[in-house]
Amino acid sequence: MPTYEYKCQKCEHIMEVRHSMSETADSLKLKCENCSSSEVKKLISTPFVMTSNKRSSSGSCPTGTCPL
Ligand SMILES: [Zn+2]
């Protein structure tokens, strides 16, 4: 079962929730574990952005300031 990160829209608390892909925050009636708000939003993990240490062959610079 995959783990998803949810961010509370009120207090910006981030929590990890394990549930199946077919379920949503609505169907699970997820609430913020910090402020009990039901306004939680799923964070989409982006492994692409996080692995920018490795020199890629694409040559694209995300900031436009990378030295050649
Ligand atoms: Zn909260």
PDB file of the backbone (N, CA, C, O) and the ligand in Angstrom, with CONECT records:
HET     ZN  A 101       1
ATOM      1  N   MET A   1       0.845  -1.204   0.000  1.00  0.00           N
ATOM      2  CA  MET A   1       0.000   0.000   0.000  1.00  0.00           C
ATOM      3  C   MET A   1       0.881   1.255   0.000  1.00  0.00           C
ATOM      4  O   MET A   1       1.740   1.405   0.869  1.00  0.00           O
ATOM      5  N   PRO A   2       0.679   2.141  -0.952  1.00  0.00           N
ATOM      6  CA  PRO A   2       1.541   3.327  -1.061  1.00  0.00           C
ATOM      7  C   PRO A   2       1.268   4.356   0.033  1.00  0.00           C
ATOM      8  O   PRO A   2       0.188   4.405   0.621  1.00  0.00           O
ATOM      9  N   THR A   3       2.267   5.158   0.276  1.00  0.00           N
ATOM     10  CA  THR A   3       2.129   6.225   1.264  1.00  0.00           C
ATOM     11  C   THR A   3       1.965   7.563   0.550  1.00  0.00           C
ATOM     12  O   THR A   3       2.693   7.876  -0.393  1.00  0.00           O
ATOM     13  N   TYR A   4       1.012   8.329   1.011  1.00  0.00           N
ATOM     14  CA  TYR A   4       0.773   9.637   0.415  1.00  0.00           C
ATOM     15  C   TYR A   4       0.994  10.725   1.453  1.00  0.00           C
ATOM     16  O   TYR A   4       0.776  10.529   2.648  1.00  0.00           O
ATOM     17  N   GLU A   5       1.425  11.855   0.969  1.00  0.00           N
ATOM     18  CA  GLU A   5       1.579  12.993   1.865  1.00  0.00           C
ATOM     19  C   GLU A   5       0.419  13.959   1.677  1.00  0.00           C
ATOM     20  O   GLU A   5       0.034  14.293   0.557  1.00  0.00           O
ATOM     21  N   TYR A   6      -0.115  14.388   2.785  1.00  0.00           N
ATOM     22  CA  TYR A   6      -1.200  15.356   2.736  1.00  0.00           C
ATOM     23  C   TYR A   6      -0.800  16.598   3.502  1.00  0.00           C
ATOM     24  O   TYR A   6      -0.148  16.533   4.544  1.00  0.00           O
ATOM     25  N   LYS A   7      -1.208  17.724   2.959  1.00  0.00           N
ATOM     26  CA  LYS A   7      -0.900  18.983   3.617  1.00  0.00           C
ATOM     27  C   LYS A   7      -2.187  19.662   4.029  1.00  0.00           C
ATOM     28  O   LYS A   7      -3.106  19.821   3.226  1.00  0.00           O
ATOM     29  N   CYS A   8      -2.244  20.059   5.286  1.00  0.00           N
ATOM     30  CA  CYS A   8      -3.407  20.765   5.783  1.00  0.00           C
ATOM     31  C   CYS A   8      -3.428  22.177   5.205  1.00  0.00           C
ATOM     32  O   CYS A   8      -2.416  22.877   5.200  1.00  0.00           O
ATOM     33  N   GLN A   9      -4.597  22.577   4.720  1.00  0.00           N
ATOM     34  CA  GLN A   9      -4.714  23.887   4.110  1.00  0.00           C
ATOM     35  C   GLN A   9      -4.843  24.985   5.155  1.00  0.00           C
ATOM     36  O   GLN A   9      -4.728  26.170   4.842  1.00  0.00           O
ATOM     37  N   LYS A  10      -5.078  24.591   6.376  1.00  0.00           N
ATOM     38  CA  LYS A  10      -5.257  25.598   7.419  1.00  0.00           C
ATOM     39  C   LYS A  10      -3.968  25.875   8.178  1.00  0.00           C
ATOM     40  O   LYS A  10      -3.548  27.025   8.304  1.00  0.00           O
ATOM     41  N   CYS A  11      -3.339  24.811   8.685  1.00  0.00           N
ATOM     42  CA  CYS A  11      -2.151  25.020   9.513  1.00  0.00           C
ATOM     43  C   CYS A  11      -0.878  24.583   8.790  1.00  0.00           C
ATOM     44  O   CYS A  11       0.218  24.697   9.339  1.00  0.00           O
ATOM     45  N   GLU A  12      -1.021  24.079   7.548  1.00  0.00           N
ATOM     46  CA  GLU A  12       0.111  23.651   6.731  1.00  0.00           C
ATOM     47  C   GLU A  12       0.882  22.488   7.345  1.00  0.00           C
ATOM     48  O   GLU A  12       2.061  22.284   7.055  1.00  0.00           O
ATOM     49  N   HIS A  13       0.213  21.748   8.178  1.00  0.00           N
ATOM     50  CA  HIS A  13       0.810  20.541   8.733  1.00  0.00           C
ATOM     51  C   HIS A  13       0.853  19.463   7.652  1.00  0.00           C
ATOM     52  O   HIS A  13      -0.121  19.278   6.921  1.00  0.00           O
ATOM     53  N   ILE A  14       1.958  18.765   7.549  1.00  0.00           N
ATOM     54  CA  ILE A  14       2.090  17.706   6.553  1.00  0.00           C
ATOM     55  C   ILE A  14       2.112  16.360   7.249  1.00  0.00           C
ATOM     56  O   ILE A  14       2.858  16.150   8.205  1.00  0.00           O
ATOM     57  N   MET A  15       1.283  15.451   6.757  1.00  0.00           N
ATOM     58  CA  MET A  15       1.221  14.128   7.370  1.00  0.00           C
ATOM     59  C   MET A  15       1.253  13.056   6.290  1.00  0.00           C
ATOM     60  O   MET A  15       0.856  13.281   5.147  1.00  0.00           O
ATOM     61  N   GLU A  16       1.734  11.895   6.683  1.00  0.00           N
ATOM     62  CA  GLU A  16       1.790  10.778   5.761  1.00  0.00           C
ATOM     63  C   GLU A  16       0.654   9.815   6.062  1.00  0.00           C
ATOM     64  O   GLU A  16       0.410   9.448   7.212  1.00  0.00           O
ATOM     65  N   VAL A  17      -0.034   9.415   4.997  1.00  0.00           N
ATOM     66  CA  VAL A  17      -1.159   8.504   5.150  1.00  0.00           C
ATOM     67  C   VAL A  17      -0.996   7.354   4.177  1.00  0.00           C
ATOM     68  O   VAL A  17      -0.718   7.555   2.995  1.00  0.00           O
ATOM     69  N   ARG A  18      -1.170   6.164   4.683  1.00  0.00           N
ATOM     70  CA  ARG A  18      -1.110   4.992   3.809  1.00  0.00           C
ATOM     71  C   ARG A  18      -2.521   4.572   3.453  1.00  0.00           C
ATOM     72  O   ARG A  18      -3.341   4.309   4.333  1.00  0.00           O
ATOM     73  N   HIS A  19      -2.801   4.510   2.176  1.00  0.00           N
ATOM     74  CA  HIS A  19      -4.101   4.011   1.716  1.00  0.00           C
ATOM     75  C   HIS A  19      -3.974   3.563   0.277  1.00  0.00           C
ATOM     76  O   HIS A  19      -2.997   3.877  -0.402  1.00  0.00           O
ATOM     77  N   SER A  20      -4.957   2.838  -0.173  1.00  0.00           N
ATOM     78  CA  SER A  20      -4.891   2.326  -1.538  1.00  0.00           C
ATOM     79  C   SER A  20      -5.146   3.435  -2.540  1.00  0.00           C
ATOM     80  O   SER A  20      -5.673   4.497  -2.207  1.00  0.00           O
ATOM     81  N   MET A  21      -4.751   3.153  -3.799  1.00  0.00           N
ATOM     82  CA  MET A  21      -4.841   4.180  -4.829  1.00  0.00           C
ATOM     83  C   MET A  21      -6.277   4.593  -5.116  1.00  0.00           C
ATOM     84  O   MET A  21      -6.530   5.710  -5.569  1.00  0.00           O
ATOM     85  N   SER A  22      -7.220   3.688  -4.852  1.00  0.00           N
ATOM     86  CA  SER A  22      -8.616   3.966  -5.202  1.00  0.00           C
ATOM     87  C   SER A  22      -9.286   4.878  -4.179  1.00  0.00           C
ATOM     88  O   SER A  22     -10.389   5.377  -4.400  1.00  0.00           O
ATOM     89  N   GLU A  23      -8.604   5.084  -3.064  1.00  0.00           N
ATOM     90  CA  GLU A  23      -9.227   5.903  -2.029  1.00  0.00           C
ATOM     91  C   GLU A  23      -8.712   7.340  -2.095  1.00  0.00           C
ATOM     92  O   GLU A  23      -7.613   7.613  -2.578  1.00  0.00           O
ATOM     93  N   THR A  24      -9.535   8.231  -1.599  1.00  0.00           N
ATOM     94  CA  THR A  24      -9.177   9.645  -1.589  1.00  0.00           C
ATOM     95  C   THR A  24      -9.311  10.193  -0.176  1.00  0.00           C
ATOM     96  O   THR A  24      -9.797   9.511   0.726  1.00  0.00           O
ATOM     97  N   ALA A  25      -8.875  11.426   0.002  1.00  0.00           N
ATOM     98  CA  ALA A  25      -9.019  12.059   1.306  1.00  0.00           C
ATOM     99  C   ALA A  25     -10.482  12.147   1.692  1.00  0.00           C
ATOM    100  O   ALA A  25     -10.831  12.056   2.868  1.00  0.00           O
ATOM    101  N   ASP A  26     -11.338  12.325   0.690  1.00  0.00           N
ATOM    102  CA  ASP A  26     -12.773  12.401   0.948  1.00  0.00           C
ATOM    103  C   ASP A  26     -13.331  11.072   1.434  1.00  0.00           C
ATOM    104  O   ASP A  26     -14.054  11.013   2.428  1.00  0.00           O
ATOM    105  N   SER A  27     -12.981  10.002   0.715  1.00  0.00           N
ATOM    106  CA  SER A  27     -13.543   8.700   1.067  1.00  0.00           C
ATOM    107  C   SER A  27     -13.014   8.220   2.410  1.00  0.00           C
ATOM    108  O   SER A  27     -13.680   7.460   3.113  1.00  0.00           O
ATOM    109  N   LEU A  28     -11.826   8.663   2.761  1.00  0.00           N
ATOM    110  CA  LEU A  28     -11.241   8.266   4.044  1.00  0.00           C
ATOM    111  C   LEU A  28     -11.656   9.201   5.170  1.00  0.00           C
ATOM    112  O   LEU A  28     -11.402   8.930   6.344  1.00  0.00           O
ATOM    113  N   LYS A  29     -12.301  10.311   4.796  1.00  0.00           N
ATOM    114  CA  LYS A  29     -12.657  11.339   5.774  1.00  0.00           C
ATOM    115  C   LYS A  29     -11.424  11.790   6.555  1.00  0.00           C
ATOM    116  O   LYS A  29     -11.432  11.878   7.783  1.00  0.00           O
ATOM    117  N   LEU A  30     -10.374  12.069   5.802  1.00  0.00           N
ATOM    118  CA  LEU A  30      -9.118  12.480   6.412  1.00  0.00           C
ATOM    119  C   LEU A  30      -9.251  13.808   7.129  1.00  0.00           C
ATOM    120  O   LEU A  30      -9.929  14.727   6.671  1.00  0.00           O
ATOM    121  N   LYS A  31      -8.595  13.877   8.247  1.00  0.00           N
ATOM    122  CA  LYS A  31      -8.546  15.136   8.983  1.00  0.00           C
ATOM    123  C   LYS A  31      -7.108  15.417   9.382  1.00  0.00           C
ATOM    124  O   LYS A  31      -6.316  14.500   9.600  1.00  0.00           O
ATOM    125  N   CYS A  32      -6.794  16.668   9.471  1.00  0.00           N
ATOM    126  CA  CYS A  32      -5.479  17.063   9.925  1.00  0.00           C
ATOM    127  C   CYS A  32      -5.270  16.567  11.348  1.00  0.00           C
ATOM    128  O   CYS A  32      -6.119  16.752  12.220  1.00  0.00           O
ATOM    129  N   GLU A  33      -4.120  15.932  11.562  1.00  0.00           N
ATOM    130  CA  GLU A  33      -3.863  15.406  12.904  1.00  0.00           C
ATOM    131  C   GLU A  33      -3.411  16.510  13.854  1.00  0.00           C
ATOM    132  O   GLU A  33      -3.249  16.282  15.053  1.00  0.00           O
ATOM    133  N   ASN A  34      -3.213  17.679  13.322  1.00  0.00           N
ATOM    134  CA  ASN A  34      -2.767  18.804  14.153  1.00  0.00           C
ATOM    135  C   ASN A  34      -3.927  19.708  14.569  1.00  0.00           C
ATOM    136  O   ASN A  34      -4.053  20.073  15.737  1.00  0.00           O
ATOM    137  N   CYS A  35      -4.781  20.068  13.591  1.00  0.00           N
ATOM    138  CA  CYS A  35      -5.851  21.008  13.901  1.00  0.00           C
ATOM    139  C   CYS A  35      -7.231  20.426  13.601  1.00  0.00           C
ATOM    140  O   CYS A  35      -8.242  21.112  13.754  1.00  0.00           O
ATOM    141  N   SER A  36      -7.276  19.170  13.178  1.00  0.00           N
ATOM    142  CA  SER A  36      -8.534  18.467  12.914  1.00  0.00           C
ATOM    143  C   SER A  36      -9.340  19.063  11.774  1.00  0.00           C
ATOM    144  O   SER A  36     -10.536  18.799  11.648  1.00  0.00           O
ATOM    145  N   SER A  37      -8.692  19.861  10.949  1.00  0.00           N
ATOM    146  CA  SER A  37      -9.387  20.386   9.784  1.00  0.00           C
ATOM    147  C   SER A  37      -9.517  19.304   8.728  1.00  0.00           C
ATOM    148  O   SER A  37      -8.632  18.460   8.585  1.00  0.00           O
ATOM    149  N   SER A  38     -10.608  19.326   7.992  1.00  0.00           N
ATOM    150  CA  SER A  38     -10.794  18.343   6.919  1.00  0.00           C
ATOM    151  C   SER A  38     -10.268  18.869   5.592  1.00  0.00           C
ATOM    152  O   SER A  38     -10.391  18.207   4.561  1.00  0.00           O
ATOM    153  N   GLU A  39      -9.689  20.044   5.620  1.00  0.00           N
ATOM    154  CA  GLU A  39      -9.154  20.630   4.384  1.00  0.00           C
ATOM    155  C   GLU A  39      -7.722  20.188   4.167  1.00  0.00           C
ATOM    156  O   GLU A  39      -6.781  20.967   4.320  1.00  0.00           O
ATOM    157  N   VAL A  40      -7.575  18.920   3.808  1.00  0.00           N
ATOM    158  CA  VAL A  40      -6.247  18.400   3.523  1.00  0.00           C
ATOM    159  C   VAL A  40      -6.124  18.136   2.034  1.00  0.00           C
ATOM    160  O   VAL A  40      -7.075  17.714   1.376  1.00  0.00           O
ATOM    161  N   LYS A  41      -4.943  18.392   1.523  1.00  0.00           N
ATOM    162  CA  LYS A  41      -4.721  18.265   0.085  1.00  0.00           C
ATOM    163  C   LYS A  41      -3.567  17.331  -0.170  1.00  0.00           C
ATOM    164  O   LYS A  41      -2.523  17.428   0.475  1.00  0.00           O
ATOM    165  N   LYS A  42      -3.753  16.426  -1.108  1.00  0.00           N
ATOM    166  CA  LYS A  42      -2.702  15.460  -1.398  1.00  0.00           C
ATOM    167  C   LYS A  42      -1.526  16.141  -2.093  1.00  0.00           C
ATOM    168  O   LYS A  42      -1.701  16.914  -3.035  1.00  0.00           O
ATOM    169  N   LEU A  43      -0.334  15.837  -1.608  1.00  0.00           N
ATOM    170  CA  LEU A  43       0.870  16.359  -2.246  1.00  0.00           C
ATOM    171  C   LEU A  43       1.352  15.346  -3.273  1.00  0.00           C
ATOM    172  O   LEU A  43       1.420  14.148  -2.998  1.00  0.00           O
ATOM    173  N   ILE A  44       1.678  15.829  -4.434  1.00  0.00           N
ATOM    174  CA  ILE A  44       2.181  14.942  -5.481  1.00  0.00           C
ATOM    175  C   ILE A  44       3.700  14.920  -5.414  1.00  0.00           C
ATOM    176  O   ILE A  44       4.361  15.948  -5.562  1.00  0.00           O
ATOM    177  N   SER A  45       4.238  13.733  -5.189  1.00  0.00           N
ATOM    178  CA  SER A  45       5.684  13.629  -5.098  1.00  0.00           C
ATOM    179  C   SER A  45       6.316  13.732  -6.479  1.00  0.00           C
ATOM    180  O   SER A  45       5.834  13.135  -7.442  1.00  0.00           O
ATOM    181  N   THR A  46       7.387  14.487  -6.563  1.00  0.00           N
ATOM    182  CA  THR A  46       8.038  14.698  -7.854  1.00  0.00           C
ATOM    183  C   THR A  46       9.498  14.296  -7.765  1.00  0.00           C
ATOM    184  O   THR A  46      10.364  15.142  -7.543  1.00  0.00           O
ATOM    185  N   PRO A  47       9.784  12.988  -7.941  1.00  0.00           N
ATOM    186  CA  PRO A  47      11.167  12.500  -7.874  1.00  0.00           C
ATOM    187  C   PRO A  47      12.071  13.142  -8.919  1.00  0.00           C
ATOM    188  O   PRO A  47      13.287  13.192  -8.740  1.00  0.00           O
ATOM    189  N   PHE A  48      11.491  13.628  -9.999  1.00  0.00           N
ATOM    190  CA  PHE A  48      12.256  14.300 -11.044  1.00  0.00           C
ATOM    191  C   PHE A  48      13.061  15.471 -10.484  1.00  0.00           C
ATOM    192  O   PHE A  48      14.262  15.592 -10.726  1.00  0.00           O
ATOM    193  N   VAL A  49      12.377  16.322  -9.736  1.00  0.00           N
ATOM    194  CA  VAL A  49      12.983  17.559  -9.263  1.00  0.00           C
ATOM    195  C   VAL A  49      14.025  17.287  -8.188  1.00  0.00           C
ATOM    196  O   VAL A  49      15.013  18.010  -8.060  1.00  0.00           O
ATOM    197  N   MET A  50      13.782  16.220  -7.411  1.00  0.00           N
ATOM    198  CA  MET A  50      14.632  15.975  -6.266  1.00  0.00           C
ATOM    199  C   MET A  50      15.984  15.374  -6.643  1.00  0.00           C
ATOM    200  O   MET A  50      16.913  15.408  -5.835  1.00  0.00           O
ATOM    201  N   THR A  51      16.113  14.829  -7.840  1.00  0.00           N
ATOM    202  CA  THR A  51      17.347  14.151  -8.222  1.00  0.00           C
ATOM    203  C   THR A  51      18.163  15.004  -9.183  1.00  0.00           C
ATOM    204  O   THR A  51      18.692  14.498 -10.173  1.00  0.00           O
ATOM    205  N   SER A  52      18.264  16.296  -8.893  1.00  0.00           N
ATOM    206  CA  SER A  52      18.958  17.196  -9.813  1.00  0.00           C
ATOM    207  C   SER A  52      20.456  17.239  -9.551  1.00  0.00           C
ATOM    208  O   SER A  52      21.183  17.950 -10.244  1.00  0.00           O
ATOM    209  N   ASN A  53      20.934  16.478  -8.546  1.00  0.00           N
ATOM    210  CA  ASN A  53      22.365  16.471  -8.265  1.00  0.00           C
ATOM    211  C   ASN A  53      23.143  15.780  -9.377  1.00  0.00           C
ATOM    212  O   ASN A  53      24.254  16.177  -9.728  1.00  0.00           O
ATOM    213  N   LYS A  54      22.535  14.750  -9.911  1.00  0.00           N
ATOM    214  CA  LYS A  54      23.207  13.997 -10.951  1.00  0.00           C
ATOM    215  C   LYS A  54      23.202  14.790 -12.259  1.00  0.00           C
ATOM    216  O   LYS A  54      22.164  15.310 -12.669  1.00  0.00           O
ATOM    217  N   ARG A  55      24.343  14.880 -12.900  1.00  0.00           N
ATOM    218  CA  ARG A  55      24.403  15.579 -14.184  1.00  0.00           C
ATOM    219  C   ARG A  55      23.653  14.761 -15.233  1.00  0.00           C
ATOM    220  O   ARG A  55      24.013  13.621 -15.525  1.00  0.00           O
ATOM    221  N   SER A  56      22.646  15.342 -15.772  1.00  0.00           N
ATOM    222  CA  SER A  56      21.875  14.634 -16.779  1.00  0.00           C
ATOM    223  C   SER A  56      22.344  15.033 -18.165  1.00  0.00           C
ATOM    224  O   SER A  56      23.031  16.039 -18.344  1.00  0.00           O
ATOM    225  N   SER A  57      21.962  14.224 -19.141  1.00  0.00           N
ATOM    226  CA  SER A  57      22.366  14.496 -20.515  1.00  0.00           C
ATOM    227  C   SER A  57      21.399  15.461 -21.190  1.00  0.00           C
ATOM    228  O   SER A  57      21.608  15.856 -22.336  1.00  0.00           O
ATOM    229  N   SER A  58      20.355  15.835 -20.487  1.00  0.00           N
ATOM    230  CA  SER A  58      19.354  16.686 -21.120  1.00  0.00           C
ATOM    231  C   SER A  58      19.892  18.110 -21.283  1.00  0.00           C
ATOM    232  O   SER A  58      19.561  18.790 -22.253  1.00  0.00           O
ATOM    233  N   GLY A  59      20.721  18.561 -20.334  1.00  0.00           N
ATOM    234  CA  GLY A  59      21.306  19.878 -20.455  1.00  0.00           C
ATOM    235  C   GLY A  59      20.358  20.994 -20.058  1.00  0.00           C
ATOM    236  O   GLY A  59      20.690  22.171 -20.200  1.00  0.00           O
ATOM    237  N   SER A  60      19.210  20.645 -19.575  1.00  0.00           N
ATOM    238  CA  SER A  60      18.255  21.674 -19.196  1.00  0.00           C
ATOM    239  C   SER A  60      18.558  22.164 -17.790  1.00  0.00           C
ATOM    240  O   SER A  60      18.806  21.359 -16.892  1.00  0.00           O
ATOM    241  N   CYS A  61      18.542  23.453 -17.596  1.00  0.00           N
ATOM    242  CA  CYS A  61      18.804  24.028 -16.291  1.00  0.00           C
ATOM    243  C   CYS A  61      17.510  24.615 -15.749  1.00  0.00           C
ATOM    244  O   CYS A  61      16.935  25.507 -16.374  1.00  0.00           O
ATOM    245  N   PRO A  62      17.036  24.138 -14.602  1.00  0.00           N
ATOM    246  CA  PRO A  62      15.745  24.589 -14.076  1.00  0.00           C
ATOM    247  C   PRO A  62      15.739  26.062 -13.657  1.00  0.00           C
ATOM    248  O   PRO A  62      14.700  26.719 -13.697  1.00  0.00           O
ATOM    249  N   THR A  63      16.893  26.569 -13.260  1.00  0.00           N
ATOM    250  CA  THR A  63      16.917  27.954 -12.791  1.00  0.00           C
ATOM    251  C   THR A  63      17.432  28.916 -13.846  1.00  0.00           C
ATOM    252  O   THR A  63      17.166  30.116 -13.777  1.00  0.00           O
ATOM    253  N   GLY A  64      18.170  28.398 -14.826  1.00  0.00           N
ATOM    254  CA  GLY A  64      18.710  29.256 -15.860  1.00  0.00           C
ATOM    255  C   GLY A  64      20.033  29.893 -15.465  1.00  0.00           C
ATOM    256  O   GLY A  64      20.593  30.690 -16.217  1.00  0.00           O
ATOM    257  N   THR A  65      20.538  29.536 -14.267  1.00  0.00           N
ATOM    258  CA  THR A  65      21.775  30.140 -13.797  1.00  0.00           C
ATOM    259  C   THR A  65      22.890  29.117 -13.617  1.00  0.00           C
ATOM    260  O   THR A  65      23.952  29.443 -13.087  1.00  0.00           O
ATOM    261  N   CYS A  66      22.656  27.889 -14.053  1.00  0.00           N
ATOM    262  CA  CYS A  66      23.674  26.863 -13.889  1.00  0.00           C
ATOM    263  C   CYS A  66      24.856  27.137 -14.807  1.00  0.00           C
ATOM    264  O   CYS A  66      24.663  27.478 -15.974  1.00  0.00           O
ATOM    265  N   PRO A  67      26.097  26.991 -14.291  1.00  0.00           N
ATOM    266  CA  PRO A  67      27.266  27.148 -15.154  1.00  0.00           C
ATOM    267  C   PRO A  67      27.370  25.981 -16.122  1.00  0.00           C
ATOM    268  O   PRO A  67      26.951  24.868 -15.803  1.00  0.00           O
ATOM    269  N   LEU A  68      27.912  26.221 -17.268  1.00  0.00           N
ATOM    270  CA  LEU A  68      28.018  25.168 -18.267  1.00  0.00           C
ATOM    271  C   LEU A  68      29.137  24.196 -17.947  1.00  0.00           C
ATOM    272  O   LEU A  68      29.360  23.244 -18.695  1.00  0.00           O
TER     273      LEU A  68
HETATM  274 ZN    ZN A 101      -4.167  21.459  10.251  1.00  0.00          ZN2+
END
